[in-house]
Amino acid sequence: KNEVEQSPQNLTAQEGEFITINCSYSVGISALHWLQQHPGGGIVSLFMLSSGKKKHGRLIATINIQEKHSSLHITASHPRDSAVYICAVPSGGGADGLTFGKGTHLIIQP
Amino acid sequence: NAGVTQTPKFRILKIGQSMTLQCTQDMNHNYMYWYRQDPGMGLKLIYYSVGAGITDKGEVPNGYNVSRSTTEDFPLRLELAAPSQTSVYFCASSYSTARAATNEKLFFGSGTQLSVL
């Protein structure tokens, strides 16, 4: 079964700062997901990536398959980016579905 | 386009009661999942389905049952509710398997906050 570790658990930053959230996993994968959970509880898929880098607006996700590590970056952070960011990888062990990290709680202060 | 619709949003049950959490999607997705989210923990897979008529257990299936009679619907049944089932439940769907590099996105319902007292 894949294990997922995210860091940091909590992050408070000032508006405009460059944000990095890290995700490490234990078993080789073919796909990694980054998700955003809004303060109201809803979950939105941000990225799925299997190699290299993806960019969407101010969000950039990178993955290093060899090191079993992914990062999510937010450039020019804004208070509306405040949310929980969750990394997820295939569970393995024959089950479909994902193993989720505990999330990084991000607060961007004006 | 409604996406994934989950009902109810909130529910309080007494110990021993039963209930069904409804989940429906209008994207013609084959893959559907039920997760639970406990405070400070990552989401955990309860059950999943890879198509109509096919279901399988996830990581934490005890105390739950599912069915998948149609592509659109994937209800989760709680029999004999226990306090340990107090949690937030999320239904999700995707076009292909979550393990595949071809799967671009997961779609989540808005969640059901369940308390068992």
Contacts between the chains, C-beta under 8 A, distances in Angstrom:
chain1	res1	chain2	res2	distance
A	1	B	59	8.0
A	4	B	42	6.8
A	29	B	99	7.8
A	30	B	99	6.1
A	30	B	100	6.6
A	30	B	101	5.0
A	31	B	98	7.3
A	31	B	99	6.4
A	31	B	100	6.3
A	31	B	101	4.9
A	31	B	103	6.4
A	33	B	98	7.5
A	33	B	106	6.5
A	35	B	106	7.4
A	41	B	88	6.8
A	41	B	110	7.1
A	41	B	111	5.1
A	41	B	113	7.9
A	42	B	108	7.0
A	42	B	110	5.4
A	42	B	111	7.1
A	43	B	90	6.4
A	43	B	92	7.9
A	43	B	108	4.1
A	43	B	111	7.7
A	44	B	108	7.3
A	45	B	105	4.4
A	45	B	106	4.7
A	45	B	107	7.0
A	45	B	108	7.6
A	48	B	101	7.8
A	48	B	103	6.0
A	48	B	104	5.4
A	48	B	105	6.5
A	48	B	106	8.0
A	50	B	101	3.9
A	86	B	42	7.2
A	86	B	43	7.7
A	88	B	42	7.9
A	88	B	43	7.8
A	88	B	98	7.9
A	90	B	98	5.9
A	90	B	99	3.9
A	91	B	45	6.5
A	91	B	58	7.8
A	91	B	59	7.1
A	95	B	45	6.6
A	95	B	48	7.1
A	95	B	56	6.9
A	95	B	57	7.5
A	95	B	58	5.7
A	95	B	59	7.2
A	96	B	31	6.7
A	96	B	33	7.8
A	96	B	48	5.2
A	96	B	50	6.3
A	96	B	56	7.5
A	96	B	97	5.3
A	96	B	98	6.0
A	96	B	99	6.4
A	97	B	33	5.3
A	97	B	35	7.8
A	97	B	45	4.0
A	97	B	48	4.9
A	97	B	58	5.5
A	97	B	59	8.0
A	97	B	98	5.8
A	98	B	43	7.7
A	98	B	45	7.1
A	98	B	98	5.0
A	98	B	106	7.8
A	99	B	42	7.1
A	99	B	45	8.0
A	100	B	35	7.8
A	100	B	42	3.5
A	100	B	43	4.4
A	100	B	44	7.6
A	101	B	42	5.4
A	102	B	40	6.5
A	102	B	41	6.2
A	102	B	42	5.0
A	103	B	42	7.0
